[in-house]
Amino acid sequence: MREFTFTIEYERGTDPIMDAFIDDPDTVARSLDGFVTEERFWRIERIAGSPATLDRIEDIRFDDDTCGESLTERDCDAVSYTHL
């Protein structure tokens, strides 16, 4: 197994979830992704922070009008399932 780690730096206003992290720098996130096929993958995310910041992130992540998965200007068109 290999680990791939990288850093992305955001400016305020670029992404609403990253704005929450900028506003509360003690908030941390870790994710683990696994690819099942060329078309399917799974992800486990763990986000730890203050209750107010977690509520803010949850509101953004579960808003169907916001794509929280894309790192580009193109929205993702995938079907996703979330379990808390």
N, C-alpha and C positions, 0 to 999 in steps of 0.2 A: 504494500500500500504506500502511496505517496501523498504528501501534503502539499497543497498549492496555496500560498498566502500572498495577498496583495493589498495595497492601500489605495483608496480613492479619496481625493480631497474635494470637498464641495464648498461653494460659496453660498452664503445665505440667500434664500429665495430660489435656488435651483431645484430643490426637492423638499416637499413638506416633511417627510420623515427625517431627512438629514437635518432640517431646521430644528426638530425636536432634540436631536443629539447635540447640535451646536448650543442650544439653549441650556441643556443639562449635560455637561461633559462627563458626569459620573455614570451616565447610562452606557451600557455596553451590549453588543450583540455578537452572537456566534451562530454560524449555520453549518450544517453538514448536508451535502448534496450527494445523491447517488443516482446514477443513470441506469434505468432498467432496460430500455431499448433506445433506438435512435430517436423515437418520438415521445418517450415518457421518462420522467425522472421524479424523484421524491426529494423533499427538503425538510429538515428539522431545524427550526430556528429557536434560539433562546435569547430573550432580551431581558436584561435586568436593569432596573432603575427605580426612580421614585414612582409612587402610585399615580401621581398626576401626569408624569411623562409617559408612563405605560398606557394610561387611558387615552392620551393624545395620539400615541402611535397606533393603538388598537382602532381608534375611530378612523384614522387615515387608511390603515391596511385593509379594513373590512368595508370600506366605501367602494361600491361597485363601479362608481364613476372615475375612480383613480386607479391607475395601473402602478402598483408598487413593485413590480418585478422587473421592469425594463430599465436598462442602464443607458438607453439611447432615447432619442425623441420619438421613436416608433413604439406605439403601444403594443403590448402583448395580446394575442388573441387566443390564449389557452384557456381551457376549462380547469379551474382549480377547486380543490376541496380543502377545507380548513378544519382542524380539530384542535381545541384548546385543552 
